Amino acid sequence: MPELYEFDLLCVGSGPAGQRAAIQAAKLGRRAAVVERRRIVGGVCVDTGTIPSKTFREAVLSFMHLSSHIDRYAEEHPQSRPTAEQLLRRVQAVIRREAEVVEDQLWRNDIQLLRGHAAFQDPHTVIVASEEGQRTVRAANVLLAVGSEPSPPPGVQVDGTVIMTSDGLLDLKRLPRRMAVVGGGVIGIEYASMFAALEIDVTVVDKRQRLLKILDEEIVDELMHQMRSRDVTFHLGEAVERLDVAPGPPRQSVIHLASGKQIVSDLVLFSAGRIGATGDLNLEAAGLAADSRGLLKVDGQFRTQVPHIFAAGDVIGFPSLASASAE
């Protein structure tokens, strides 16, 4: 007797990779389902990453009375700085709309949406656990498209007020006067430039001597020049030894650098890399193992070492872009 499966394809994660894979399977006449543990569908792309950061940028530009067509040397300034609530209200509205679009696409293609945390019981069986209970799902093929999550800061817990990662910025209650960004990658520089545009004192710390090596050197030099003109301070070639929180009042963060320097700020955005969100999947039960960064290895067909289990999107590493994940 052949094994019976509830689905032909089970996609764990509803971001660009999981969403597109499920829809493609449904269009080919296969039974598809998507598991999502987040509050909304769309993955990091919609909930905390791509869509929110770009919408936040547009909100900042809107309050500054700027647009991409205004000359970069324009001296137009807003009458007063917006509040965090004003900026994030726009972001939340866009997130809700985009999540509704994704959910509607899944519904129109007759794809089941299973809400909860997924974990393997065996290579073909996944347990989906939520507040409403557990459900056992068997699938002929599984796609792991769980995305990534921020690397945790050393020696201190993320508290959402003084120590934050990019995933928590949407819950920001007030704008800081001084802000430190640990990590000069794409995410760190993106947010550093946006907060600097709000006339917040921003300090960027990175252990590398050169930022954004994926970009042309002259472009990076010009970017840093423009950021310095907005009073952004760079500490390059400096490693973070530990982070502390001074009790206050007010509570402040203290960054201890390996060189002995200290940086005090109202808020630290820790953005020193991301890791694959594979920690809760019980990969061992499926015969899989992630690397030290939580990432999965795949072949040219996106198959893992278990032939019927695939992986795509940020969980397989570079280039970690929504467009690449969808393709």
Secondary structure by P-SEA (a helix, b strand, c coil): ccccccccbbbccccaaaaaaaaaaaaaccbbbbbbcccccccccccccaaaaaaaaaaaaaaacccccccccccccccccccccccaaaaaaaaaaaaaaaaaaaaaabbbbbbcbbbbccccbbbbbcccbbbbbbbcbbbbcccccccccccccccccccccccccccccccccbbbbccccaaaaaaaaaaaaaccbbbbbbccccccccccaaaaaaaaaaaaaaccccccccccccccccccccbbbbbbccccbbbbccccccccbbbbccccccccccccccccccbbbbccccccccccccccccccccccccccccc
